[in-house]
Amino acid sequence: MRNNTGGSSQCVKRLISYFPHPDYSLYSKSQLKVSSYSKAYNKDRHPEIYCEICNLPEGELFVIKDTPVKDNLEETNLYHGKITVLVNNKTYSGASTFAHTLKKLGIADVEGETGCPDVYFGNFLHFTLPNSKIDYYITFSKFYE
């Protein structure tokens, strides 16, 4: 996971599903600032969230409580070997969540420190300034592991 800048929570859950695990939650809660941008972002990517925020006023803070993931201890074809996850200060977002969750569940040893604390921002929109062509990103979600 070194130098991995992260990715989708769905990908994190999918990767963890290959290892035997008890019930868990990736995040204790998430916060989303409601805006036309966050509505547009979630409309196609996360329709279940969009349905909950589409009529909320701009600027409101929408809180999503933990989303439990059911254990898979009864499944076969799971990896039961020793796992060591290597991280560094450039391991962010979903990659950091993956490493922290594997460690918290006792599935893997994690070597190194991620660049993310247990609270961080994600779900960003990309913009480019029209004259200078400088790229920048705006995030509207905050995640609490």
N, C-alpha and C positions, 0 to 999 in steps of 0.2 A: 504494500500500500504506500510505499515511499513515493513522494512527489505526485500522488494521486489527489487531484483537486475535488473529487467527489462525484456525486450523481444522485439519482433518484432513490427515495426511500423504498420504493418498490423493488429496485435492484438489490438493495441491502437485504430486505426480507427474503428475496429469492436466493441470494448467496447463503444466508444463514440456514435456509431450509434444507441444505445438503448435509447439515450436521444435526445430530440428535440434540434437542433442546426442550426445556420446559416452557410453559406459558411465559411470555415476556411482552414488553412494550418498548418500542424504539425511543419514544419521547414521552415524558410525563405530561407535557402539554405543548401546544404550538399556538402562536399568536399571529394573526394576519390583519394588517391594516387594510380596511376596505377602501377601495378607490376604483376609478374606471379601469386603471391598469390591472389591479389585482382581479377584478371581475373578468376582464378579457383574458388574462393569463389562465384562470381556472375554468373558464367556460368549456373548453374542449379537453384540457388536460385532466381536470378533476371536477367532473360535472356534479358529483355529490356535494362538494364544497360550494360550487357555484350556486346550486339551488338554495343553499342556506344564506349566502351573502348577497344574492342578486337584488334584493329589495332593501338592503341595509343602507343607511346614509353614508356618504363619503366621510372618511376620517374615523369611523367607528373601529374599535379593536375587537375582532372576532376571535374567540378562544376555542381551540379544539382540544378536548381532554385526551388523555392517553388512548391509544388504539391498540388493544391487546392482540397479540398473535398467539394462536393456539399451539400447544405442544405438538410435537411429531414423534414422540418416543415410541409409538407402536409401529411406525413405518419401517420397512426394510430398505436395503440399498442406501443406507446413510453412511457417511464416512466416520469411522470411530478411531482413527489414528491420532497421533500427536500433531498439534498445529502450533506454529509460531508465526505471528503476524509482525512484519517489520514496518515501522512507521517513522516519520520524521516531521520536522516543523513545516513541511510543505504538504502534509496529509490533512485534508480539509473535508468539511461537510459530510457527505454520505460515507466517504472512506473512513473518516474519523469515527462516525457513528458505528460503522461496521466493526472497527477495531475495539472501540469501547464496549459494544454490546457483547462481542465474543468473549472479552475478558470478564465482564460482569456475569455472564452466564457460566463461566468456568470452562468454556469450550477451547480457548486458546490462550497461550502466553503472548503478551504484546511487548515487543522490544522497541524502546524509543518513546518519544513524546510527540503527540500530534500537534498540529498548528491550531487546533480548535479546542477551546475549553468545552465544558459541558452545556454551554449556552451559546448559540451562534445564529447567524442570519443565513437565509437561503431563498430560493425561488426568486430569481432575478430577471429583470428585463434589460435588454441591450438597446442602447441608443448611440447615435453618432451625431456629433455637432455638425451642423450644415456647412459652415465655412472652413473650420480647421480640420474637420474629419476625425476629431478625437473621439475615440470610443469610450463609453462609460456605461456602468450598470447601476440599476436601482433595485434594491431588494425590498420586499414588503412582508416577509415572514420571519418570525423568530422561533427557534426551536429550543426546547429544554430537554436534555437527556434525563 
